């Protein structure tokens, strides 16, 4: 996971955009002159705002720096299409930079090599691959949506060391400490949407907001909320609607997925601003793979799951999970409710194979990141 110093600078800038660019990728750009000095830098702004390359060129212009013949280090292929903004590759051509070093090609079908082609056609040297693995990690969700037409699904669990997320009577607050809960909210903040089930809504009446995230910028967007609710049992008084009302700051969408339509209840939920979709599978439950495909169409890159053991088990069984974010408390609870209700399996080989990618103490709790191996 190596990268050149200038690309590391660009990746650091992209990290600053972690919570604001959705549904666009997180991109950083650093422009370096022939003397090896940084003359412009920036990261992609919120959707509709300028991309990293434009911000870096503007930064250079404001300082009075010449970028003719300079090298632009950018963490993703400069775009070549007209969306909310103009093509970044054209802006680099017009600025007469001499070289572009990109970490990754953009798999978006609207770009997909066209940015590089237009740069090369203008006589600009192009180098690809510097810092590629680090750039991929920053944009797991965007790359997943473009390549697989599915979001990157991260399932968060807070449990005791023996894997219990609640006692048998349902008590679960709080197994982990305040530091772990705040860290969990930070992972919520980087996601495009948060998914939970009707069981959690009825039992906990959660806000599922970002209240434990300090110093959110004015550009930060509230992750949308996804409810798996087969029979449309979501209460009209649920706290989750607090941030979806017109005029609330910041606003978010509430998307409810059901297995059966109940017209009167659907109308009442839609009157509160929710969008209801009916996606049944053959068992009369919500079709979870179809739900994921639909979320990708809604431009969800990263999906953060905070649900109960039943829905967690269904998501695992339907191969909908890419990564687990697990907080383990230094406590044993004995018989209770586990992380995920699925199986039983007949052979160890049928288990879900994971790769540990990170372990870290967060307060008194252990945070484990584990990725599904496919």
C-alpha positions in Angstrom: 0.0 0.0 0.0 2.7 2.5 -1.1 2.3 5.8 -2.8 4.6 8.6 -3.8 4.8 11.6 -1.4 2.7 13.9 -3.6 0.1 11.2 -4.1 0.0 10.7 -0.4 -0.8 14.4 -0.1 -3.6 14.0 -2.7 -5.0 11.0 -0.7 -4.9 13.0 2.5 -7.0 15.7 0.8 -9.4 13.1 -0.5 -9.8 11.9 3.1 -11.0 15.4 4.1 -13.8 14.9 1.6 -14.9 11.6 3.2 -18.2 12.9 4.5 -19.3 15.4 1.9 -19.0 14.2 -1.7 -21.7 11.5 -1.9 -22.7 10.2 -4.4 -19.5 11.4 -6.1 -16.2 9.7 -5.2 -13.8 11.2 -2.7 -10.9 12.7 -4.8 -7.9 14.8 -4.0 -5.6 16.6 -6.4 -2.1 18.1 -5.9 -0.4 20.2 -8.7 3.4 20.2 -8.6 5.7 22.5 -10.7 8.9 21.6 -12.4 10.9 22.7 -9.3 9.0 20.1 -7.2 6.9 22.6 -5.3 3.1 22.3 -4.7 1.4 25.2 -6.5 -2.2 24.1 -6.1 -4.3 21.5 -4.2 -7.8 20.6 -3.3 -10.5 18.0 -2.9 -13.9 17.4 -4.5 -16.6 19.4 -2.9 -20.2 18.4 -2.2 -22.3 17.2 -5.1 -22.8 20.0 -7.6 -19.6 21.7 -6.5 -16.2 21.7 -8.2 -14.2 18.5 -8.4 -10.7 18.2 -7.0 -8.8 19.1 -10.2 -10.9 22.3 -10.5 -10.3 23.3 -6.9 -6.5 22.7 -7.3 -6.4 24.8 -10.4 -8.3 27.6 -8.8 -6.0 27.4 -5.8 -3.0 27.8 -8.0 -4.6 30.7 -9.9 -5.5 32.5 -6.6 -1.9 32.3 -5.5 -0.6 33.5 -8.9 1.2 30.2 -9.7 1.8 29.1 -13.3 0.8 25.4 -13.9 2.0 25.2 -17.5 4.0 21.9 -17.7 3.2 21.0 -14.1 2.3 17.5 -12.9 -1.2 16.9 -11.5 -1.4 14.1 -8.9 -5.1 13.0 -8.7 -6.5 10.0 -6.8 -9.0 9.1 -9.6 -9.1 9.5 -13.4 -10.2 13.0 -14.3 -13.9 13.0 -15.5 -14.7 13.4 -19.2 -18.4 14.0 -19.1 -20.8 16.9 -18.4 -22.7 16.3 -15.2 -23.4 18.9 -12.5 -19.9 20.2 -13.5 -17.8 20.2 -16.7 -15.1 17.7 -17.6 -12.0 17.9 -15.5 -9.8 16.5 -18.2 -10.7 19.5 -20.4 -9.8 21.9 -17.6 -6.4 20.2 -17.2 -5.8 20.4 -21.0 -6.8 24.1 -21.0 -4.4 24.7 -18.1 -1.6 23.1 -20.2 -0.3 20.8 -17.5 2.4 18.5 -18.7 1.6 15.3 -16.9 -1.2 13.6 -14.9 -0.5 10.9 -12.4 -3.7 9.1 -11.4 -4.1 6.4 -8.7 -7.1 4.7 -10.4 -9.1 4.6 -13.6 -12.7 5.6 -13.1 -15.0 2.6 -13.7 -18.0 4.9 -14.2 -19.2 4.1 -17.8 -19.5 7.8 -18.4 -15.7 8.1 -17.9 -14.0 4.6 -18.1 -10.7 5.6 -19.7 -12.1 8.5 -21.8 -10.5 11.1 -19.4 -7.1 9.5 -20.0 -7.6 9.3 -23.7 -8.4 13.0 -24.0 -5.4 13.9 -21.9 -3.1 11.8 -24.1 -4.7 13.2 -27.3 -3.7 16.7 -26.1 -0.1 15.6 -25.6 -0.3 15.2 -21.8 1.7 12.3 -20.3 -0.5 10.0 -18.2 0.7 7.6 -15.5 -1.7 5.2 -13.7 -1.4 3.2 -10.5 0.5 5.4 -8.0 -1.3 4.8 -4.6 -4.0 2.6 -6.2 -4.7 0.4 -3.2 -5.1 3.3 -0.9 -7.4 5.1 -3.3 -9.5 2.0 -3.6 -10.0 1.9 0.1 -11.2 5.5 0.2 -13.8 4.7 -2.5 -14.9 1.2 -1.8 -18.6 2.2 -2.1 -18.3 4.2 -5.3 -16.2 1.5 -7.0 -18.7 -1.2 -5.8 -21.7 0.7 -7.2 -20.0 1.2 -10.5 -18.6 -2.3 -10.9 -21.2 -4.4 -9.2 -24.3 -2.2 -9.3 -24.5 -2.7 -5.5 -23.4 -0.5 -2.6 -20.5 -1.6 -0.3 -22.4 -3.0 2.7 -20.8 -2.6 6.1 -22.6 -4.4 9.0 -21.9 -2.9 12.5 -22.3 -4.9 15.6 -21.7 -4.1 19.3 -21.3 -7.3 21.4 -19.7 -8.8 24.4 -16.6 -10.9 24.1 -18.7 -14.0 23.9 -20.7 -12.5 20.9 -23.9 -11.4 22.6 -25.6 -8.2 21.4 -28.3 -8.3 24.0 -29.6 -10.3 27.0 -32.4 -12.7 26.4 -34.8 -10.1 27.7 -33.6 -7.7 25.0 -31.6 -5.3 27.1 -28.6 -4.1 25.2 -27.9 -0.5 26.3 -25.0 -0.2 26.7 -22.7 -3.2 26.1 -19.9 -1.0 24.7 -18.6 2.2 26.1 -19.1 5.9 25.0 -15.9 6.0 22.9 -17.1 3.0 20.8 -20.5 4.5 20.4 -19.0 7.8 19.2 -16.7 5.9 16.8 -19.8 4.0 15.4 -21.4 7.4 14.7 -18.3 8.4 12.8 -18.7 5.3 10.6 -22.3 6.3 10.1 -21.2 9.8 9.0 -19.1 8.4 6.1 -21.9 6.3 4.8 -24.5 7.3 2.2 -27.4 5.5 4.0 -28.1 3.7 7.3 -30.1 0.5 7.2 -32.1 -1.0 10.1 -35.1 -3.4 10.5 -38.5 -2.9 11.9 -37.6 -4.9 15.0 -35.0 -2.3 15.9 -37.5 0.5 15.2 -40.2 -1.0 17.3 -37.9 -2.0 20.2 -35.5 1.0 20.4 -37.2 3.8 18.5 -33.8 5.0 17.4 -32.8 8.4 15.9 -30.0 6.8 13.9 -28.5 10.3 13.5 -25.0 11.7 13.9 -25.4 13.4 17.3 -22.1 11.9 18.7 -20.1 13.4 15.8 -18.5 16.7 16.8 -17.8 19.6 14.5 -19.6 18.4 11.4 -19.1 20.9 8.6 -21.9 22.8 7.0 -21.4 20.7 3.8 -21.9 17.4 5.5 -25.0 15.5 4.4 -27.1 13.4 6.7 -27.1 9.7 5.6 -30.4 8.6 4.2 -32.3 6.0 6.2 -33.4 2.6 5.0 -36.0 0.5 6.9 -36.7 -3.2 6.1 -40.3 -3.4 7.2 -42.2 -6.4 5.6 -45.7 -5.5 6.9 -45.3 -1.7 7.0 -45.4 -1.5 10.8 -43.2 1.6 11.1 -45.0 3.9 13.6 -45.9 7.3 12.3 -44.5 8.7 15.6 -41.1 7.1 15.1 -38.1 9.3 16.0 -36.5 8.4 12.7 -38.8 10.9 10.9 -37.4 13.9 12.9 -34.6 14.6 10.4 -36.8 14.0 7.3 -39.3 16.7 7.8 -39.4 19.6 5.4 -37.1 22.4 6.7 -35.1 20.2 9.0 -31.3 20.7 8.8 -29.8 18.6 7.5 -32.6 16.7 5.7 -32.5 13.1 4.7 -34.6 10.6 2.8 -36.4 7.7 4.5 -36.8 4.7 2.3 -39.0 1.9 3.6 -39.0 -1.5 1.9 -42.0 -3.8 2.4 -43.0 -7.3 1.2 -46.7 -6.5 1.1 -48.5 -3.3 0.2 -50.9 -1.7 2.8 -52.3 1.3 0.9 -53.6 3.3 3.8 -50.4 2.9 5.9 -48.2 3.5 2.9 -50.1 6.8 2.2 -49.7 7.8 5.8 -45.9 7.1 5.8 -45.5 8.9 2.5 -47.3 11.9 3.9 -44.4 12.1 6.4 -41.9 12.1 3.5 -41.0 8.5 3.4 -40.7 6.6 0.1 -42.2 3.1 0.2 -41.2 0.3 -2.1 -42.7 -3.2 -2.2 -40.1 -5.8 -3.0 -41.2 -9.3 -2.0 -39.3 -12.5 -2.4 -40.7 -16.0 -2.7 -40.9 -16.4 1.0 -43.0 -13.3 1.5 -40.1 -11.3 3.0 -38.3 -8.3 1.6 -36.0 -9.3 -1.3 -32.7 -8.1 0.2 -30.6 -8.5 -3.0 -33.2 -6.5 -5.0 -33.1 -3.9 -2.2 -29.4 -3.5 -2.6 -29.7 -3.1 -6.4 -32.4 -0.5 -5.8 -30.2 1.4 -3.4 -27.4 1.5 -6.0 -29.9 3.1 -8.4 -30.5 5.7 -5.7 -26.8 6.4 -5.8 -25.9 4.8 -2.4 -22.2 4.1 -2.3 -21.6 2.9 1.2 -24.5 1.3 3.3 -24.1 1.2 7.0 -26.2 -1.5 8.7 -27.3 -1.3 12.3 -29.9 -4.0 12.8 -30.9 -6.9 15.1 -29.7 -10.5 14.9 -32.6 -11.7 12.7 -32.0 -9.1 9.9 -28.2 -9.5 10.3 -28.7 -13.2 9.7 -30.8 -12.7 6.7 -28.3 -10.2 5.1 -25.5 -12.8 5.7 -27.6 -15.6 4.3 -28.4 -13.6 1.2 -24.7 -12.7 0.6 -25.5 -9.0 1.0 -22.6 -8.1 3.4 -19.1 -7.0 2.3 -17.6 -6.0 5.6 -18.2 -6.3 9.4 -17.5 -3.5 11.8 -17.5 -5.2 15.3 -17.0 -3.6 18.7 -16.3 -6.2 21.4 -16.7 -5.3 25.0 -14.4 -6.9 27.7 -17.4 -8.6 29.2 -19.1 -12.0 29.1 -22.9 -12.2 29.1 -23.7 -15.9 28.7 -26.9 -16.8 27.0 -28.5 -13.9 25.1 -29.0 -12.7 21.5 -26.1 -13.3 19.2 -24.7 -11.2 16.4 -26.6 -12.9 13.6 -29.3 -15.6 13.5 -28.6 -17.8 10.5 -27.9 -21.5 9.8 -27.6 -24.0 11.4 -24.7 -25.2 9.2 -23.9 -28.9 8.6 -20.2 -28.4 8.0 -17.5 -25.9 9.0 -16.7 -25.3 5.3 -20.1 -23.7 5.0 -19.2 -20.9 7.3 -18.7 -17.3 6.0 -15.0 -16.8 5.4 -13.6 -13.5 6.6 -10.3 -11.6 6.5 -9.3 -9.4 9.5 -8.2 -6.1 8.1 -7.9 -4.0 11.2 -8.0 -4.3 15.0 -7.9 -1.3 17.4 -8.8 -0.4 20.9 -11.5 2.2 21.1 -11.7 3.2 24.7 -12.1 0.0 26.6 -13.5 -1.9 23.7 -11.9 -3.7 20.7 -12.9 -2.6 17.2 -12.5 -5.3 14.6 -12.9 -4.8 10.9 -13.3 -8.0 9.0 -14.0 -8.3 5.2 -15.8 -11.1 3.4 -13.5 -13.1 1.2 -14.9 -13.9 -2.2 
